[in-house]
Amino acid sequence: MDTETPPPPPPPPPPELGMVARAVQRLVARNDAAAAEGDHRPFGIINGMAAFEAAGRKGAARIGVGEYLERVHRYAGLEAECYVAAYAYLDMAAHRRPAAAVASRNVHRLLLACLLLASKVLDDFHHNNAFFARVGGVSNAEMNKLELELLTVLDFRVMLSRRLYDLYRDHLHKLDAQTTPADHVKAKQQQQQQQQPEELRSPDADEGDGEVDDDTHDVRHRKKLPNGGVLHDWSELMANGAGKKLRSLTTLAAIAITLVFAWKLLRAPQEQPRRPRRRVAPSSSNTSSRSRPGALASTDACSSADSRAHEAINQLFQPVNLTLEQLVRHKLSEGRRVTCRLLGVILEETTPEELQSHATVRSSVLEVLLEIAKFCDVYLMECILDDESEEKVLSALSEAGLFTSGGFVKDKVLFCSTENGRTSFVRQLEPDWHIDSSPEIVHQLSRFIKYQLHISPQQTERLAPNVFSSTSLEQFFGGLDQR
């Protein structure tokens, strides 16, 4: 009777996995304790790493860092160097976003994205994003978003020199040597307290999204915090939270009412005391003639007071001259990521064939671009025919000063060979705004992008409700009436 050969056992975890798990677990415990004593708000949502935060209705994942890394190793079989590189990426991301602390709400997604990048950089053969998503317990779309967010935080600089790799490896060995056996037992207990009631599914068991279920908490248990405090049952926490929200709303309502009354009081004109009228005897013509100059003087005083009031009102309601920075912020509706085509928008040229001979940056658009780059993550992209065109475009942008003082990065200037490639760039980056001169591309992206700006020399009809039109980029930001 033929028997199936059992699958080979997974490779044993390398020592680097344990060192990284203990180092990260120590960092998470310290940051969670600091958050419990101070601000309770999620770090990343405020400070630039919102993609790694757990969903709003879900708490932190209940699986420990060590068990999570062992699960990834059991299915992905990563090399030991990948764990050191992943720790380096995590450390660099924490330094680039110092306020977005590595805590229990984001550590699992952050580690998963770091391991994915490390595998792609170091391994000759690596698994795709869908496989890592199933192993890590997230959806494929979220895995793509996590990878792009981490690349943006690292500024796409993922290559580690030999010296930098050795520094991080020696640092891990030093941290592990300072850890006592008692610390190992304590870390193991903390990981067991955070572990989920049900084990994560095997990546081969389901081809769906594979979302980790963090809502299987038992409300009868209490959870110890790293600083020694105790969280009571969820019903008490929900009652306290509802009371705090009610008090906050009451305070805001009282402040709003006070401001409205103060504004009305200041806005109300002060009434001038009226001079009592003199009674004029109808039978005395002399008395009547003496009363007329006083009446004329009173009329002149009223007219002068009215004129001063009109002048004050006109000065109050004069149009405010907004700065270019204020105009850009108003137009983009506080968007944070912008993608923009080069031809016909930033460059004088309008076709890829012209780029083969020369590339010229429009001087009138530089000021607007610099203002956009101050508070937006800007990606420039274009379709070219050869490598010489790419060099000419980069040289023109560099000579215009965009890479030196403008906040632009050469790695965020993307090139492709087809129009479909530019469309794919935009859909993968998921910007808040896309600026393009091709009506076909704008029409295709109108279903996926929140806002778009169509640049056309001729005034055209609006392609979609979320698409704006203008003859140039600087004209669109030239005044509020162009919106």
Secondary structure by P-SEA (a helix, b strand, c coil): ccccccccccccccaaaaaaaaaaaaaaaaaaaaaaacccccccccccccccccccccccccccaaaaaaaaaacccccaaaaaaaaaaaaaaaaaccccccccccaaaaaaaaaaaaaaacccccccaaaaaaaacccaaaaaaaaaaaaaaacccccccaaaaaaaaaaaaaaaaaccaaaaaaaaaaaaaaccccccccccccccccccccccccccbbbbcccccccccaaaaaaaaaaaaaaaaaaaaaaaaaaaaaaaaaabbbbccccbbbbbccccaaaaaaaaaaaaaaaaaaaaaaaaaaaaaaaaaccccccaaaaaaaaaccccbbbbbcccccccccccccccccccccccaaaaaaaaacccbbbbccccccaaaaaaaaaaaaaaccccccccccccccccccaaaaaaaaaaacccbbbbccaaaaaaacccccbbbbbbccccccccccccccccccccccccccc
